[in-house]
Amino acid sequence: MFLSIFDIFKVGIGPSSSHTMGPMTAAARFLDDLRSGREKEPGAGELGGLGCSLHGSLAFTGKGHATDRAVILGFAGFEPATLDPDRAEQLEAEIRASGIVNPEGLGPLKFAPDSDLVFDYDVTLPGHANGMVLRAFDTQGNLYLEETYYSIGGGFVVTEKELNAAGDGPDALHAEAQSAGFPHPFGSAAEMLKMGESSGKTIAQMKWENESALSSRAEVRNRVDAIWTAMNDCIDRGLRMEGELPGGLAVKRRAKHIFDQLKAEAGTNQAQPHVANDWLSVYAMAVNEENAAGGRVVTSPTNGAAGVVPAVLRYYRDHCIGATEDGLRDFMMTSAAIGGLIKHNASISGAEVGCQGEVGSASAMAAAGLCAALGGTNAQIENAAEIALEHHMGMTCDPVAGLVQVPCIERNGLGAIKAVSAASLALRGDGTHYMPLDNCIEAMRQTGIDMNTKYKETSMGGLAVNLPQC
């Protein structure tokens, strides 16, 4: 099994990797199919318009997650990594007013979002909770082309055919990775530890060598540094911004106010010993306030959990003794390895397994990364990831009003705190522990399967429907 660090950490826009980035990416893929001359429906005439139906969680929380905006801009030819988030609202308004999109090489095409973009609350597609059907029509309104996509978390998108092909299971994927020439194609934590022991290499070193099978080490390092820069820039912007977050809940940004307090207390006798938790929380909250505002973030491994890994990285750089640039890079490599294992063997999608798959996965990734950066052995790193994931088990995804604000922003702060605690506990031990990470990942998967749908990013249960009446 091989998932690149650049699949786990992707630059995009908020508020959701599965509900914003995924649908925008799906729309871009659909346009590419149209440009490539993919065989159209028999009897269809000249291409004239586009349409979309959203299903499952994409329907129930799509408006709160800006899924409609994502599809609109995707059909216009924009992609998450390059879209200017400050222009998104204006671009959306222009298309809504005109009912026309003009993607390069195809447009102008009719697309009136009020009628051509349907939130279908009645039909859930069989492959995944985040389903969408994209359609193209000829100038007479006849079907020209249709494709079903699933947004499976973290910005990953697959067609129905691709999802069905993956039904061969992890063994087939693992064999494919081995034949592709990756030197350390571990598909489980047990394999990861075994390969590390036989090679004498750390998890980060094995991950570096896997990535370098695709690109030069210098190129990989530059791209890793660019990801960290994007994460850090997001923290800094979140620490500067004030005001109310969009969406109607009247949630105010708090990161700047808390940050100002922490700076004022620095070097005085006013700070409590647990102030480190406040620094972790404010870094994470800064990111997730940016995400909630539709800003530029990095999936880590998702947008809803985008604050945990950057917060712990920033904590390592600014607060930990002996922090180095190489330590930051090894942190990121190690955390990406753990994120890949969780995605491969379970899920990072809140709509599929609840928030245990988002913030829980992010906390496990951050715990492993910090443990590695602080000199932990492979066994201690695996232990750190297991501790962090274990104590998010069963966490529901229940955003109020479908917005990634309550409880998501604070939840990232607590996920960062748990990650540091897990890394610290693991470093105090020798790596031996009762529950293997692989078993914990499987337990998380099973818990997600059994979890009631109303607690999995539909805003139909949990905190989303239990608001204080005052």
PATIMI-58632 format. One record per residue (C-alpha): residue in three letters; x, y, z. Coordinates in steps of 0.02 Angstrom, whole numbers, padded with zeros to 5 digits, always signed. Each point is the difference from the previous one (the first is absolute). Layout:
BEGIN
ALAXYZ;...
***
This chain:
BEGIN
MET+00000+00000+00000;PHE+00065+00172-00042;LEU-00088+00165+00027;SER+00109+00151-00030;ILE+00022+00134+00131;PHE-00069+00117-00133;ASP-00161-00101-00005;ILE-00020+00016+00188;PHE+00051+00185+00007;LYS-00084+00097-00141;VAL-00016+00188-00013;GLY-00180+00052-00028;ILE-00140+00107+00066;GLY-00126-00015+00141;PRO-00114-00043+00075;SER+00007-00186-00041;SER+00116-00118-00093;SER-00139-00125-00034;HIS-00142+00125-00028;THR+00094+00143-00083;MET+00166-00057-00072;GLY-00066-00171-00054;PRO-00151+00062-00097;MET+00103+00138-00083;THR+00129-00130-00051;ALA-00137-00115-00065;ALA-00070+00141-00107;ALA+00174+00034-00070;ARG+00021-00186-00041;PHE-00168+00000-00088;LEU+00053+00148-00107;ASP+00159-00093-00045;ASP-00105-00147-00059;LEU-00102+00116-00108;ARG+00158+00079-00073;SER+00077-00170-00035;GLY-00143-00046-00114;ARG-00064-00142+00109;GLU-00139-00092-00089;LYS-00165+00090+00025;GLU-00175-00071+00012;PRO-00066-00071-00164;GLY-00097+00132-00096;ALA+00062+00147+00105;GLY+00030+00160-00095;GLU+00118+00145+00033;LEU+00052+00028+00181;GLY-00106+00136+00077;GLY-00015-00008+00190;LEU+00045-00079+00166;GLY-00092-00068+00151;CYS+00034-00081+00169;SER-00093-00092+00137;LEU+00072-00017+00175;HIS-00042-00150+00110;GLY+00021-00061+00177;SER+00108+00110+00110;LEU+00039+00113-00147;ALA-00184+00042-00006;PHE-00034+00012+00187;THR+00149+00111+00045;GLY+00048+00063-00172;LYS-00067+00176+00022;GLY+00092+00022+00164;HIS+00158-00070-00078;ALA-00012+00108-00158;THR-00019-00154-00111;ASP-00110+00098-00120;ARG+00135+00133-00019;ALA+00130-00137-00027;VAL-00100-00078-00143;ILE-00037+00169-00078;LEU+00183+00050-00001;GLY+00056-00174-00051;PHE-00114+00007-00152;ALA+00075+00170-00039;GLY+00171-00081-00010;PHE+00074+00043+00170;GLU+00093-00123+00112;PRO+00030+00002+00189;ALA+00189+00018-00004;THR-00001+00155-00110;LEU-00165+00088+00036;ASP+00018+00167+00087;PRO-00115-00022+00151;ASP-00023+00189+00015;ARG-00084+00001-00172;ALA-00108-00155+00023;GLU-00156+00090+00061;GLN+00005+00128-00141;LEU+00029-00133-00133;GLU-00145-00102+00066;ALA-00116+00152-00004;GLU+00048+00039-00180;ILE-00042-00176-00058;ARG-00163-00005+00097;ALA-00051+00164-00082;SER+00045-00052-00177;GLY-00046-00186+00003;ILE+00153-00031-00108;VAL+00170-00078+00030;ASN+00144+00017-00119;PRO+00129-00136+00034;GLU+00153+00004-00111;GLY-00024-00098-00161;LEU-00185-00034+00030;GLY-00101+00154+00040;PRO-00110+00092+00003;LEU-00116-00129+00077;LYS-00170+00019+00082;PHE+00004-00029+00188;ALA-00130+00085+00109;PRO+00039-00059+00179;ASP-00176+00031+00065;SER-00070-00129-00121;ASP+00149-00101-00062;LEU+00078-00036+00171;VAL-00112-00115+00103;PHE+00018-00046+00184;ASP-00081-00172-00002;TYR-00044-00043+00180;ASP-00096-00158-00046;VAL+00127-00105-00096;THR+00164-00058+00078;LEU+00119-00076-00127;PRO+00063-00175+00043;GLY+00188+00027-00008;HIS+00030+00132+00134;ALA-00092+00128+00105;ASN+00074+00141-00106;GLY-00073-00034-00171;MET-00031+00114-00149;VAL-00058-00024-00178;LEU+00068+00121-00131;ARG-00087+00018-00166;ALA+00025+00088-00165;PHE-00142+00038-00120;ASP-00009+00044-00183;THR-00075+00163-00061;GLN-00173-00081-00005;GLY+00010-00059+00180;ASN+00035-00183-00038;LEU+00127-00095+00106;TYR+00174+00016-00075;LEU+00109-00081+00135;GLU-00025-00059+00180;GLU+00123-00053+00135;THR-00019-00045+00184;TYR+00135+00058+00119;TYR+00033-00033+00183;SER+00095+00122+00110;ILE+00081-00123+00120;GLY+00086+00121+00119;GLY+00156+00108+00001;GLY-00038+00069-00173;PHE+00012-00173-00080;VAL-00126-00031-00139;VAL-00040-00162-00090;THR-00124-00047-00134;GLU-00125-00139+00031;LYS+00103-00113-00113;GLU+00160+00040+00095;LEU-00084-00032+00166;ASN-00064-00168-00058;ALA+00172-00047-00067;ALA+00073+00033+00173;GLY-00112-00140+00063;ASP+00143-00121-00035;GLY+00060+00050+00173;PRO+00160+00060+00083;ASP+00101-00153-00051;ALA-00020+00044-00183;LEU+00047+00181+00033;HIS+00149-00056+00103;ALA+00062-00113-00139;GLU-00020+00142-00124;ALA+00107+00113+00109;GLN+00135-00132+00015;SER+00008-00024-00187;ALA+00010+00189-00024;GLY+00174-00002+00074;PHE-00023+00086+00168;PRO+00135-00063+00118;HIS-00109-00005+00157;PRO-00182-00032-00053;PHE-00072-00033+00173;GLY-00189-00019+00004;SER-00018-00018+00187;ALA+00085+00061+00158;ALA+00065-00177+00030;GLU+00082-00002-00170;MET+00068+00175+00031;LEU+00084-00055+00161;LYS+00065-00160-00079;MET+00074+00092-00150;GLY+00077+00128+00115;GLU+00080-00136+00105;SER+00069-00096-00149;SER+00067+00155-00087;GLY+00060+00090+00156;LYS-00091+00156-00058;THR-00121+00117+00086;ILE-00179+00022-00063;ALA+00049+00171-00068;GLN+00151-00072-00092;MET-00107-00135-00080;LYS-00129+00130-00050;TRP+00136+00113-00074;GLU+00062-00146-00105;ASN-00175-00043-00060;GLU-00032+00180-00051;SER+00171+00012-00084;ALA-00048-00147-00112;LEU-00115+00123-00089;SER+00102+00161+00005;SER+00173+00056+00050;ARG+00029+00022+00186;ALA+00032+00186-00028;GLU-00167+00019-00088;VAL-00090-00096+00137;ARG+00084+00108+00133;ASN-00052+00160-00090;ARG-00179-00058-00014;VAL-00005-00053+00183;ASP+00067+00171+00048;ALA-00134+00083-00107;ILE-00136-00099+00090;TRP+00069+00053+00170;THR+00008+00181-00060;ALA-00183-00008-00053;MET-00046-00073+00171;ASN+00098+00132+00093;ASP-00068+00142-00107;CYS-00176-00062+00040;ILE+00039+00006+00187;ASP+00071+00176-00015;ARG-00149+00063-00098;GLY-00120-00077+00124;LEU+00093+00084+00143;ARG-00022+00170-00085;MET-00182-00008-00052;GLU-00150+00058+00100;GLY-00187+00008-00025;GLU-00145-00118-00023;LEU+00009-00161-00099;PRO-00122-00020-00146;GLY-00150-00115+00005;GLY-00126+00077+00119;LEU+00053-00071+00169;ALA+00083+00166+00049;VAL+00154-00094+00059;LYS+00141+00124+00032;ARG+00182-00033-00036;ARG+00095-00021+00164;ALA+00176-00049-00051;LYS+00068+00177-00014;HIS-00068+00051+00170;ILE+00072-00155+00085;PHE+00165+00023-00091;ASP+00012+00181+00057;GLN-00030-00055+00179;LEU+00134-00134-00011;LYS+00127+00121-00071;ALA-00037+00125+00138;GLU+00027-00133+00133;ALA+00163-00064-00075;GLY+00149+00029+00114;THR-00109+00046+00149;ASN-00054-00098+00152;GLN-00182+00004-00056;ALA+00002-00157-00106;GLN-00062-00163+00074;PRO+00102-00159-00026;HIS-00131-00066-00121;VAL+00021+00149-00117;ALA+00078-00117-00129;ASN-00176-00068-00029;ASP-00059+00176-00040;TRP+00139+00022-00129;LEU-00046-00165-00082;SER-00184+00047-00002;VAL+00026+00173-00071;TYR+00108-00064-00143;ALA-00131-00131-00044;MET-00146+00120+00019;ALA+00086+00127-00112;VAL+00005-00130-00140;ASN-00178-00058+00023;GLU-00068+00176+00008;GLU+00085+00029-00167;ASN-00076-00161-00064;ALA-00173+00049+00060;ALA+00020+00166-00092;GLY+00041-00090-00163;GLY+00184+00045+00007;ARG+00152-00093-00065;VAL+00044-00151+00107;VAL+00092-00166-00016;THR-00094-00164+00019;SER+00076-00083+00153;PRO-00072-00124-00043;THR-00164+00095-00026;ASN-00057+00180+00009;GLY-00111-00031+00151;ALA+00155-00062+00092;ALA+00122+00117-00085;GLY+00058+00086+00160;VAL+00070-00146+00100;VAL+00160-00043-00095;PRO+00049+00182-00037;ALA-00030+00046+00183;VAL+00114-00137+00064;LEU+00130+00040-00134;ARG-00001+00183+00055;TYR+00008-00055+00182;TYR+00152-00108-00041;ARG+00087+00141-00092;ASP-00035+00141+00123;HIS-00012-00087+00169;CYS+00100-00163-00002;ILE+00183-00008+00047;GLY+00114-00051-00143;ALA-00124+00027-00142;THR+00079-00001-00174;GLU-00054+00021-00182;ASP+00041-00183-00030;GLY-00107-00043+00151;LEU-00146+00092-00078;ARG+00021-00098-00162;ASP+00014-00168+00089;PHE-00154+00047+00103;MET-00097+00026-00162;MET+00064-00159-00082;THR-00043-00105+00152;SER-00172+00075+00022;ALA-00038-00028-00185;ALA+00050-00183+00018;ILE-00124-00022+00143;GLY-00136+00096-00094;GLY+00026-00113-00150;LEU-00021-00156+00106;ILE-00162+00064+00076;LYS-00072+00050-00168;HIS+00053-00165-00080;ASN-00069-00112+00137;ALA-00148+00101+00065;SER-00054+00176-00048;ILE+00037+00185+00027;SER-00176+00051-00051;GLY-00117+00074+00130;ALA-00148-00047-00109;GLU+00058-00181+00002;VAL+00064-00030+00178;GLY-00032+00160+00098;CYS+00126+00123+00069;GLN+00107-00141+00070;GLY+00057-00018-00181;GLU+00041+00185-00015;VAL+00062+00077+00162;GLY+00041-00173+00068;SER+00109-00039-00151;ALA+00079+00173+00005;SER+00042-00020+00184;ALA+00080-00170-00032;MET+00101+00075-00143;ALA+00057+00147+00105;ALA+00045-00111+00149;ALA+00106-00112-00111;GLY+00083+00149-00084;LEU+00045+00085+00163;CYS+00064-00162+00075;ALA+00112-00023-00153;ALA+00064+00178+00004;LEU+00044-00018+00184;GLY+00103-00155-00032;GLY-00125-00139+00030;THR+00032-00175-00064;ASN-00115-00079-00129;ALA-00086-00098+00138;GLN-00028+00157+00103;ILE-00068+00091-00154;GLU-00125-00140-00035;ASN-00049+00005+00184;ALA-00025+00189-00004;ALA-00116-00014-00151;GLU-00099-00139+00083;ILE-00023+00097+00163;ALA-00064+00153-00092;LEU-00119-00095-00113;GLU-00064-00112+00140;HIS-00061+00148+00099;HIS-00101+00072-00142;MET-00092-00163-00028;GLY-00185+00022-00032;MET+00007+00188-00028;THR-00148+00057-00105;CYS-00001+00128-00139;ASP-00143+00115+00047;PRO+00033+00178-00065;VAL-00134+00124+00050;ALA-00094+00063-00153;GLY+00119-00099-00110;LEU+00135+00130+00031;VAL+00177-00050+00046;GLN-00003+00114+00152;VAL-00086-00076+00152;PRO+00074-00112+00067;CYS+00133-00018-00134;ILE+00112+00149+00039;GLU+00026-00040+00184;ARG+00005-00187-00038;ASN+00160+00028-00100;GLY+00079+00085+00150;LEU-00041-00147+00111;GLY+00064-00120-00133;ALA+00167+00091+00001;ILE+00010-00009+00190;LYS-00036-00187-00003;ALA+00134-00024-00133;VAL+00134+00081+00107;SER-00055-00099+00153;ALA+00003-00162-00100;ALA+00174+00035-00067;SER+00062+00042+00174;LEU-00072-00159+00075;ALA+00076-00106-00139;LEU+00171+00081+00023;ARG-00008-00043+00186;GLY-00017-00184-00045;ASP+00101-00122-00104;GLY-00129-00023-00139;THR-00080-00159+00067;HIS-00187+00012+00028;TYR-00156-00106+00002;MET-00103+00065-00148;PRO+00088+00002-00170;LEU-00035+00148-00113;ASP-00069-00115-00135;ASN-00131-00068+00120;CYS-00047+00175+00054;ILE-00021+00053-00182;GLU-00111-00152-00031;ALA-00102+00038+00156;MET-00025+00177-00064;ARG-00058-00067-00167;GLN-00123-00119+00082;THR-00064+00138+00115;GLY-00030+00110-00151;ILE-00099-00136-00088;ASP-00111-00022+00153;MET-00022+00187+00032;ASN-00173+00065-00040;THR-00003+00104-00159;LYS-00073+00150+00092;TYR+00166+00018+00091;LYS+00106-00005-00158;GLU+00005+00175-00075;THR-00185+00015-00036;SER-00035+00126+00140;MET-00150-00107+00049;GLY+00060-00051+00173;GLY+00117+00039+00142;LEU+00052+00180+00033;ALA-00077+00054-00165;VAL-00176-00022+00069;ASN+00031+00037+00184;LEU+00023+00187+00014;PRO-00015+00098+00164;GLN-00168+00086+00014;CYS+00053+00164+00076;
***
